[in-house]
Amino acid sequence: SHQHLLQHAVRHGQLELLELYIAAGLPTNVTDENGYDLLHTAIFEDHAEVLAYLLGIGLRPGPLPEHDDRELKEVVRSKRVRRMLADIDRTT
């Protein structure tokens, strides 16, 4: 499924594959079986390049699914991803 292809590419940091899928017109508003969107997955997996690409095409992270009571910032490991999230906060 489209959902699985996109989430798999993001989860594994396969930026070129992700760009191909999106260029081919696959919808980006997909979530995985737990309700996480592509940005959540990029943030959780700490794939800064993938996150930068997704932000660059205009995506913004939605709220975490209701079953997940963490804040996005709590799950960020790298400084680079944390900085990108701070930038989003400033521009929204």
C-alpha positions in Angstrom: 0.0 0.0 0.0 1.1 3.6 -0.5 1.0 4.1 3.3 3.4 1.2 3.9 5.8 2.3 1.1 6.1 5.8 2.4 6.3 4.9 6.1 9.0 2.2 5.3 11.1 4.7 3.3 10.9 7.3 6.2 11.5 4.7 8.9 14.7 3.5 7.2 15.9 7.0 6.2 15.6 6.2 2.5 15.4 9.8 1.3 15.9 9.1 -2.4 13.2 6.5 -2.4 10.8 8.8 -0.5 11.5 11.6 -3.1 10.7 9.2 -5.9 7.4 8.1 -4.3 6.3 11.6 -3.7 7.4 12.8 -7.2 5.2 9.9 -8.5 2.3 11.4 -6.7 1.8 9.1 -3.7 -0.2 10.9 -1.0 1.9 12.2 2.0 -1.0 12.4 4.4 -0.6 8.8 5.5 -0.3 7.4 9.0 1.1 4.0 10.1 -0.9 1.4 12.1 -0.3 3.4 15.3 -1.6 6.7 13.9 1.9 8.3 13.4 2.3 10.5 10.3 5.5 10.7 8.2 6.9 13.5 10.2 6.4 11.7 13.5 8.3 8.7 12.0 11.2 10.9 10.8 11.4 12.5 14.2 11.2 9.3 16.2 13.9 7.7 14.0 16.0 10.8 14.1 16.4 11.0 10.3 17.2 14.7 10.0 17.6 14.7 6.2 14.2 13.1 5.7 12.6 15.5 8.2 14.2 18.5 6.4 12.8 17.2 3.1 9.3 16.7 4.5 9.3 20.1 6.1 10.6 21.5 2.8 7.7 20.2 0.8 5.3 21.8 3.3 4.4 19.1 5.7 4.0 19.9 9.4 3.7 17.4 12.2 0.2 16.8 13.6 -0.5 16.1 17.2 0.6 12.6 18.4 -2.2 10.0 18.5 -4.3 10.1 21.6 -2.9 6.8 22.9 0.6 8.4 23.0 0.8 10.9 25.9 4.4 12.0 25.1 5.3 15.3 23.6 7.2 15.3 20.3 10.1 17.0 22.0 10.4 14.2 24.5 11.3 11.6 21.8 13.8 13.7 19.9 17.4 12.4 20.3 19.5 14.6 18.0 20.2 18.3 18.4 19.6 18.8 14.7 16.1 17.4 14.8 15.4 19.4 18.0 16.5 22.6 16.3 14.2 21.9 13.3 11.3 21.4 15.7 12.1 24.7 17.4 12.1 26.4 14.1 8.6 25.0 13.3 7.4 26.3 16.6 8.7 29.8 15.8 7.0 29.9 12.4 3.6 28.6 13.4 
